[in-house]
Amino acid sequence: MEAAGIAHADHHGPPAANRSSRVETQLLGMLLFIISEVMVFGAFFTAYFFIRVAKGAPWPAPGDHLPVEVAGVNTAILVSSSLTIHWAQTSIKNGNRLGLKAGMLTTFLLGCTFLFIQINEYANIGFAPQDNAQATVFYSLTGLHGAHVFIGLCLLLIVTIRSFRGHYSPQEHRGVEVPGIYWHFVDVMWLIVYSTVYIL
Amino acid sequence: MLNPLRSEEEAFRFLLYAIAVIVVVVGAVVLLRAVL
């Protein structure tokens, strides 16, 4: 009775949630989230392939031009940001706090640069979403990805601020790991978007 | 087995594999377009 009383006194907050999976909850959450994200992108790619393959429409629409080179540089910037977040993660695993802070800050700035260039591209591309079906799909796919970059940047900003406040350690760095997985997912998605929309 | 959702390290490795596959696929399509 006394032991039960002590155990009760040690417990704070609501009772622990039921766990039916052996997968760690944070990773299970990210797994389910990314699966749903793949489905969302799949829906947008279906529209793209419907217009281009099933309907056989020219890509881009006659008179429109896609800035392949600028987007290629932007692709290199985003891939670089995956390298820097991997550097940050490796640094904190080895107890290198300076590497964590520099890696996170660089990743955040590279992500901001990507988004800035994409917005600039929208402003100068010369066609609007309502002009034709190809333009609608172009803005939808790249815009959906841009929204993911924005969400990723919010996560990166939180991790960067926490890094500078002295959070995370070689033992406890799940907070860097999960946004890192999301950021790599955003990067892989962009490579698919860039190669299908701009190059092929 | 590679599981990109298990850790950041595996997600990064998956990204590198994805880059390699995409480069090969895009290269093959561009090459075939040029030849045919």
Chai-1 contact restraints between the chains, C-beta under 6 A:
chainA,res_idxA,chainB,res_idxB,connection_type,confidence,min_distance_angstrom,max_distance_angstrom,comment,restraint_id
A,M30,B,L5,contact,1.0,0.0,6.0,A-B,restraint_1
A,L31,B,L5,contact,1.0,0.0,6.0,A-B,restraint_2
A,S82,B,L15,contact,1.0,0.0,6.0,A-B,restraint_3
A,H86,B,F12,contact,1.0,0.0,6.0,A-B,restraint_4
A,Q89,B,E8,contact,1.0,0.0,6.0,A-B,restraint_5
A,E177,B,E8,contact,1.0,0.0,6.0,A-B,restraint_6
A,G180,B,E8,contact,1.0,0.0,6.0,A-B,restraint_7
A,I181,B,E8,contact,1.0,0.0,6.0,A-B,restraint_8
A,I181,B,A11,contact,1.0,0.0,6.0,A-B,restraint_9
A,H184,B,A11,contact,1.0,0.0,6.0,A-B,restraint_10
A,H184,B,F12,contact,1.0,0.0,6.0,A-B,restraint_11
A,H184,B,L15,contact,1.0,0.0,6.0,A-B,restraint_12
A,D187,B,L15,contact,1.0,0.0,6.0,A-B,restraint_13
A,V188,B,L15,contact,1.0,0.0,6.0,A-B,restraint_14
A,V188,B,A18,contact,1.0,0.0,6.0,A-B,restraint_15
A,L191,B,I22,contact,1.0,0.0,6.0,A-B,restraint_16
A,S195,B,I22,contact,1.0,0.0,6.0,A-B,restraint_17
A,S195,B,V26,contact,1.0,0.0,6.0,A-B,restraint_18
A,I199,B,V26,contact,1.0,0.0,6.0,A-B,restraint_19
A,L200,B,V29,contact,1.0,0.0,6.0,A-B,restraint_20
